[in-house]
């Protein structure tokens, strides 16, 4: 990953991030977090947590006895996440400023991992390897975000999706199947398409031997 380029992009856009992305991504975010099947008391890692837009739903899922670790490479985004945590009084959230490719996550310490609109992380096998090593056997991994759409409305959808995404990602490689590296490392995934094929949720289990395949 081009970490310095990522930091530059978010330095420019951190102050607008919540206003731009909260509403348009809310329904997909709730569905993705639902796929984590979190239980009270569990530990979840939010990789590329940004400003912490997922924290509220994650908190409701794991409860005060659970734990959330948010990993973010951008200090500007993380500063806003810290403000959010302090404002809500969440005492079970740990925030780490780190590159996902180099993060020293404790092995087999998480029950679930979330990657929500983190295309650069999903494009990095090294980052995914570290994340999967932190996942306990039987732990759940959910990735969600934008993708290249096909079909009669694909061109217009892609123009809108990528125009919206470009301020926040460093490249568009792999956008037809953003879950490819994850699938190679984790094994079969259940993949759902949303928003007429311009968004997706991919989820799997560490140690799973088969998935349900791809569905719209």
BALOLO-547611 format. One record per residue: x, y, z negated of N, C-alpha, C in turn; residue number from 1; residue in one letter. Coordinates in steps of 0.1 Angstrom, whole numbers, plus 5000, padded with zeros to 4 digits. Layout:
# residues N
REC n_xx n_yy n_zz ca_xx ca_yy ca_zz c_xx c_yy c_zz  nr rest
REC    X    Y    Z     X     Y     Z    X    Y    Z NUM    A
...
END
This chain:
# residues 216
REC n_xx n_yy n_zz ca_xx ca_yy ca_zz c_xx c_yy c_zz  nr rest
REC 5008 4988 5000  5000  5000  5000 5009 5012 5000   1    X
REC 5004 5023 5007  5011  5036  5007 5006 5044 4995   2    X
REC 5013 5041 4983  5008  5047  4971 5008 5062 4971   3    X
REC 5019 5068 4976  5020  5083  4976 5009 5089 4985   4    X
REC 5006 5083 4996  4996  5088  5004 4982 5087 4997   5    X
REC 4980 5076 4990  4967  5074  4983 4966 5085 4972   6    X
REC 4977 5088 4965  4977  5098  4955 4974 5112 4961   7    X
REC 4980 5115 4973  4977  5128  4979 4963 5129 4983   8    X
REC 4957 5119 4989  4943  5119  4993 4934 5122 4981   9    X
REC 4936 5115 4970  4927  5117  4959 4930 5130 4951  10    X
REC 4942 5135 4952  4945  5148  4946 4936 5158 4952  11    X
REC 4934 5157 4965  4926  5167  4972 4911 5164 4970  12    X
REC 4907 5152 4968  4893  5149  4968 4887 5144 4954  13    X
REC 4895 5143 4944  4890  5138  4931 4878 5146 4926  14    X
REC 4879 5159 4927  4869  5168  4921 4855 5167 4928  15    X
REC 4855 5162 4941  4843  5160  4948 4838 5146 4948  16    X
REC 4846 5137 4943  4843  5122  4944 4829 5118 4939  17    X
REC 4826 5121 4927  4814  5117  4921 4802 5123 4929  18    X
REC 4803 5136 4932  4792  5142  4939 4789 5136 4953  19    X
REC 4800 5131 4960  4799  5125  4973 4794 5111 4972  20    X
REC 4799 5103 4963  4797  5089  4963 4787 5083 4953  21    X
REC 4784 5090 4943  4775  5084  4933 4762 5079 4939  22    X
REC 4754 5088 4945  4741  5084  4950 4742 5074 4962  23    X
REC 4750 5077 4972  4750  5068  4983 4755 5054 4980  24    X
REC 4763 5052 4970  4768  5039  4967 4761 5032 4955  25    X
REC 4751 5039 4949  4746  5034  4936 4739 5020 4937  26    X
REC 4731 5018 4948  4724  5006  4949 4733 4994 4952  27    X
REC 4743 4997 4961  4753  4986  4963 4761 4983 4951  28    X
REC 4765 4994 4943  4773  4992  4931 4765 4983 4921  29    X
REC 4752 4986 4919  4744  4978  4910 4743 4963 4914  30    X
REC 4742 4961 4927  4741  4947  4932 4754 4940 4930  31    X
REC 4765 4947 4933  4779  4941  4932 4781 4938 4917  32    X
REC 4778 4946 4908  4780  4944  4894 4771 4932 4889  33    X
REC 4759 4931 4895  4751  4920  4892 4757 4907 4896  34    X
REC 4764 4907 4907  4770  4894  4912 4782 4890 4903  35    X
REC 4787 4899 4894  4797  4895  4884 4791 4886 4874  36    X
REC 4778 4886 4872  4771  4878  4862 4778 4879 4848  37    X
REC 4780 4891 4844  4787  4894  4832 4778 4890 4820  38    X
REC 4784 4886 4809  4777  4882  4797 4783 4891 4786  39    X
REC 4775 4894 4775  4779  4902  4764 4792 4896 4758  40    X
REC 4802 4904 4755  4814  4900  4749 4825 4896 4759  41    X
REC 4822 4897 4772  4832  4893  4782 4842 4905 4785  42    X
REC 4853 4901 4792  4863  4911  4796 4862 4912 4812  43    X
REC 4861 4925 4817  4861  4927  4831 4871 4937 4835  44    X
REC 4878 4934 4846  4888  4944  4851 4881 4951 4863  45    X
REC 4882 4964 4863  4877  4973  4874 4889 4978 4881  46    X
REC 4893 4972 4892  4905  4976  4900 4902 4987 4909  47    X
REC 4910 4997 4909  4907  5009  4916 4895 5016 4911  48    X
REC 4895 5018 4898  4882  5022  4891 4879 5037 4894  49    X
REC 4888 5044 4900  4885  5058  4904 4881 5066 4891  50    X
REC 4870 5073 4893  4865  5082  4882 4857 5075 4871  51    X
REC 4855 5062 4873  4848  5054  4863 4833 5053 4866  52    X
REC 4829 5054 4879  4815  5054  4882 4808 5041 4879  53    X
REC 4816 5030 4878  4810  5017  4875 4809 5014 4860  54    X
REC 4816 5022 4852  4817  5019  4838 4804 5018 4831  55    X
REC 4794 5027 4834  4781  5027  4827 4774 5013 4829  56    X
REC 4774 5008 4841  4767  4995  4843 4775 4984 4837  57    X
REC 4789 4985 4838  4797  4974  4832 4795 4974 4817  58    X
REC 4794 4986 4811  4792  4987  4796 4779 4980 4792  59    X
REC 4768 4983 4800  4755  4977  4797 4756 4961 4798  60    X
REC 4765 4957 4807  4765  4942  4809 4774 4935 4798  61    X
REC 4785 4941 4794  4794  4934  4785 4791 4937 4770  62    X
REC 4784 4949 4768  4781  4953  4755 4793 4958 4747  63    X
REC 4791 4962 4735  4801  4968  4726 4812 4958 4722  64    X
REC 4808 4945 4723  4818  4934  4719 4827 4930 4731  65    X
REC 4823 4935 4743  4831  4932  4755 4842 4942 4757  66    X
REC 4849 4940 4768  4860  4950  4771 4860 4952 4786  67    X
REC 4864 4965 4789  4866  4969  4803 4880 4975 4804  68    X
REC 4887 4970 4814  4900  4976  4818 4899 4982 4832  69    X
REC 4901 4995 4832  4901  5002  4845 4915 5005 4850  70    X
REC 4918 5001 4862  4931  5003  4868 4930 5013 4879  71    X
REC 4938 5023 4879  4937  5034  4889 4951 5040 4892  72    X
REC 4955 5041 4904  4968  5046  4908 4968 5061 4908  73    X
REC 4957 5068 4910  4956  5082  4911 4955 5089 4898  74    X
REC 4964 5097 4893  4963  5104  4880 4951 5113 4880  75    X
REC 4948 5119 4892  4937  5129  4892 4923 5122 4890  76    X
REC 4922 5110 4896  4910  5102  4894 4909 5097 4880  77    X
REC 4920 5092 4875  4920  5086  4862 4917 5097 4851  78    X
REC 4922 5109 4853  4918  5120  4844 4903 5122 4842  79    X
REC 4896 5120 4853  4882  5122  4853 4875 5110 4846  80    X
REC 4881 5098 4849  4876  5086  4842 4878 5087 4827  81    X
REC 4889 5093 4822  4892  5095  4808 4882 5104 4802  82    X
REC 4878 5115 4809  4868  5124  4805 4855 5117 4803  83    X
REC 4852 5109 4813  4839  5101  4812 4838 5092 4800  84    X
REC 4849 5085 4798  4850  5076  4786 4848 5083 4773  85    X
REC 4855 5094 4772  4855  5102  4760 4841 5108 4758  86    X
REC 4835 5113 4768  4821  5119  4767 4811 5109 4763  87    X
REC 4812 5096 4767  4802  5086  4764 4806 5079 4750  88    X
REC 4818 5081 4746  4822  5075  4733 4825 5060 4735  89    X
REC 4829 5056 4747  4832  5041  4749 4845 5038 4743  90    X
REC 4845 5030 4733  4857  5026  4726 4863 5013 4730  91    X
REC 4856 5006 4740  4861  4993  4744 4865 4994 4759  92    X
REC 4870 5006 4763  4875  5008  4776 4890 5011 4776  93    X
REC 4898 5003 4783  4913  5006  4784 4915 5011 4798  94    X
REC 4922 5022 4800  4925  5028  4813 4940 5027 4815  95    X
REC 4944 5022 4827  4958  5020  4831 4961 5028 4844  96    X
REC 4971 5036 4843  4975  5043  4856 4986 5034 4862  97    X
REC 4983 5027 4873  4992  5018  4878 4988 5014 4893  98    X
REC 4999 5011 4900  4997  5005  4914 4992 4991 4912  99    X
REC 4982 4987 4919  4976  4974  4918 4987 4963 4922 100    X
REC 4996 4967 4931  5006  4957  4935 5017 4955 4924 101    X
REC 5018 4964 4915  5028  4963  4904 5023 4962 4890 102    X
REC 5010 4962 4889  5004  4962  4875 5007 4950 4867 103    X
REC 5011 4952 4855  5014  4941  4846 5002 4936 4839 104    X
REC 4993 4930 4846  4981  4925  4840 4983 4911 4833 105    X
REC 4978 4909 4821  4980  4897  4814 4974 4885 4821 106    X
REC 4982 4875 4823  4976  4863  4830 4964 4857 4823 107    X
REC 4954 4854 4831  4942  4847  4827 4935 4854 4815 108    X
REC 4934 4867 4816  4929  4875  4805 4915 4881 4808 109    X
REC 4910 4879 4821  4897  4885  4825 4887 4874 4828 110    X
REC 4875 4877 4825  4864  4868  4829 4859 4872 4843 111    X
REC 4861 4884 4847  4856  4889  4860 4865 4901 4864 112    X
REC 4865 4902 4878  4872  4913  4884 4863 4920 4894 113    X
REC 4863 4933 4894  4855  4941  4904 4864 4949 4912 114    X
REC 4862 4949 4925  4869  4958  4935 4858 4965 4943 115    X
REC 4854 4977 4939  4843  4984  4946 4849 4996 4954 116    X
REC 4847 4995 4967  4852  5005  4976 4867 5007 4974 117    X
REC 4874 4996 4975  4889  4997  4973 4896 4990 4985 118    X
REC 4893 4995 4996  4898  4989  5009 4913 4987 5009 119    X
REC 4921 4997 5003  4935  4995  5003 4940 4984 4995 120    X
REC 4933 4981 4983  4937  4970  4975 4933 4957 4982 121    X
REC 4922 4956 4988  4918  4944  4995 4927 4941 5007 122    X
REC 4933 4951 5012  4943  4949  5023 4956 4945 5019 123    X
REC 4959 4944 5006  4972  4940  5000 4971 4927 4994 124    X
REC 4978 4917 5000  4978  4903  4994 4985 4904 4980 125    X
REC 4995 4912 4979  5003  4913  4966 4994 4918 4955 126    X
REC 4986 4928 4958  4977  4933  4948 4966 4923 4944 127    X
REC 4961 4915 4954  4951  4905  4951 4957 4893 4944 128    X
REC 4969 4890 4947  4976  4879  4940 4977 4882 4925 129    X
REC 4981 4895 4922  4982  4899  4908 4968 4899 4901 130    X
REC 4958 4904 4908  4945  4904  4902 4940 4890 4899 131    X
REC 4942 4881 4909  4937  4867  4907 4944 4860 4896 132    X
REC 4957 4863 4894  4965  4857  4883 4959 4861 4870 133    X
REC 4953 4873 4869  4947  4878  4857 4933 4872 4854 134    X
REC 4928 4865 4864  4914  4860  4862 4915 4846 4856 135    X
REC 4907 4843 4846  4906  4830  4840 4901 4820 4850 136    X
REC 4904 4807 4849  4898  4797  4856 4883 4797 4854 137    X
REC 4875 4797 4865  4861  4799  4864 4856 4813 4864 138    X
REC 4866 4822 4864  4862  4837  4864 4857 4841 4878 139    X
REC 4849 4852 4878  4843  4857  4890 4850 4869 4896 140    X
REC 4851 4869 4909  4857  4881  4916 4846 4886 4926 141    X
REC 4844 4899 4925  4834  4905  4934 4841 4917 4941 142    X
REC 4841 4918 4954  4845  4929  4962 4834 4934 4970 143    X
REC 4833 4947 4971  4822  4954  4978 4827 4967 4984 144    X
REC 4821 4971 4996  4825  4983  5002 4819 4984 5016 145    X
REC 4825 4993 5024  4821  4995  5037 4828 4985 5047 146    X
REC 4822 4983 5058  4828  4974  5068 4823 4979 5082 147    X
REC 4830 4973 5092  4826  4976  5106 4813 4969 5110 148    X
REC 4803 4976 5114  4791  4970  5118 4791 4966 5133 149    X
REC 4783 4956 5136  4781  4952  5150 4766 4954 5153 150    X
REC 4762 4950 5165  4748  4951  5169 4745 4964 5176 151    X
REC 4732 4966 5179  4729  4978  5187 4731 4991 5180 152    X
REC 4731 4992 5167  4734  5004  5160 4748 5005 5155 153    X
REC 4756 4996 5159  4770  4995  5153 4778 5008 5155 154    X
REC 4778 5013 5167  4786  5025  5170 4783 5037 5161 155    X
REC 4770 5040 5160  4766  5051  5151 4769 5049 5137 156    X
REC 4766 5036 5132  4768  5033  5118 4783 5034 5115 157    X
REC 4791 5029 5124  4806  5029  5122 4811 5044 5122 158    X
REC 4806 5052 5130  4811  5066  5130 4807 5073 5117 159    X
REC 4795 5070 5112  4791  5076  5099 4799 5070 5087 160    X
REC 4801 5057 5087  4808  5050  5076 4822 5054 5076 161    X
REC 4829 5054 5087  4843  5057  5087 4846 5072 5084 162    X
REC 4837 5081 5089  4839  5095  5086 4837 5098 5071 163    X
REC 4828 5090 5065  4826  5091  5051 4838 5086 5043 164    X
REC 4844 5075 5048  4855  5068  5041 4869 5073 5043 165    X
REC 4871 5080 5054  4885  5084  5057 4892 5093 5046 166    X
REC 4884 5101 5039  4891  5109  5029 4896 5100 5017 167    X
REC 4892 5087 5017  4895  5079  5005 4903 5067 5008 168    X
REC 4906 5064 5021  4914  5052  5024 4926 5056 5033 169    X
REC 4936 5048 5034  4948  5051  5042 4948 5044 5055 170    X
REC 4940 5034 5057  4940  5028  5071 4927 5021 5073 171    X
REC 4924 5017 5085  4911  5011  5089 4913 4996 5093 172    X
REC 4925 4991 5091  4928  4977  5095 4919 4967 5087 173    X
REC 4914 4957 5093  4907  4947  5086 4893 4951 5083 174    X
REC 4887 4961 5088  4874  4966  5084 4863 4957 5090 175    X
REC 4866 4949 5099  4855  4939  5104 4852 4929 5094 176    X
REC 4863 4924 5086  4861  4914  5076 4871 4918 5064 177    X
REC 4867 4928 5056  4876  4933  5046 4880 4923 5035 178    X
REC 4872 4912 5035  4874  4902  5024 4884 4891 5029 179    X
REC 4890 4892 5041  4898  4881  5046 4909 4877 5037 180    X
REC 4918 4886 5032  4929  4882  5023 4923 4876 5010 181    X
REC 4912 4881 5005  4907  4876  4993 4902 4861 4995 182    X
REC 4896 4859 5007  4891  4845  5010 4903 4836 5011 183    X
REC 4914 4840 5017  4926  4831  5018 4931 4827 5005 184    X
REC 4931 4837 4995  4937  4835  4982 4928 4828 4972 185    X
REC 4915 4832 4973  4906  4827  4963 4898 4814 4967 186    X
REC 4896 4813 4980  4889  4802  4986 4875 4807 4991 187    X
REC 4866 4798 4994  4853  4802  5000 4846 4813 4992 188    X
REC 4840 4822 4999  4833  4833  4993 4819 4833 4998 189    X
REC 4810 4838 4990  4796  4842  4994 4797 4856 4999 190    X
REC 4793 4859 5011  4794  4872  5017 4780 4877 5021 191    X
REC 4776 4888 5016  4763  4894  5020 4766 4907 5027 192    X
REC 4758 4909 5038  4759  4922  5045 4747 4931 5040 193    X
REC 4750 4944 5039  4740  4954  5035 4741 4966 5044 194    X
REC 4731 4974 5043  4730  4987  5051 4732 4984 5066 195    X
REC 4725 4974 5071  4725  4971  5086 4739 4966 5090 196    X
REC 4746 4960 5081  4759  4955  5084 4771 4964 5082 197    X
REC 4768 4976 5077  4779  4986  5075 4785 4985 5061 198    X
REC 4780 4976 5052  4785  4974  5039 4784 4959 5036 199    X
REC 4791 4955 5025  4792  4941  5022 4794 4939 5007 200    X
REC 4790 4927 5002  4795  4922  4989 4800 4908 4991 201    X
REC 4812 4906 4987  4819  4893  4988 4822 4888 4974 202    X
REC 4818 4876 4970  4820  4871  4957 4824 4856 4957 203    X
REC 4833 4853 4947  4837  4839  4946 4842 4837 4932 204    X
REC 4845 4824 4929  4849  4820  4916 4863 4814 4917 205    X
REC 4871 4817 4907  4885  4811  4907 4883 4796 4904 206    X
REC 4888 4788 4913  4887  4774  4911 4875 4767 4918 207    X
REC 4867 4776 4925  4856  4771  4932 4860 4763 4944 208    X
REC 4853 4753 4948  4857  4744  4959 4849 4747 4972 209    X
REC 4837 4753 4970  4829  4756  4982 4820 4768 4979 210    X
REC 4816 4775 4989  4807  4786  4988 4795 4784 4997 211    X
REC 4787 4794 4997  4774  4793  5005 4776 4799 5019 212    X
REC 4788 4805 5021  4790  4810  5035 4786 4824 5036 213    X
REC 4782 4828 5048  4780  4842  5051 4765 4844 5054 214    X
REC 4759 4854 5048  4745  4857  5051 4743 4872 5052 215    X
REC 4732 4875 5060  4729  4889  5061 4719 4894 5051 216    X
END
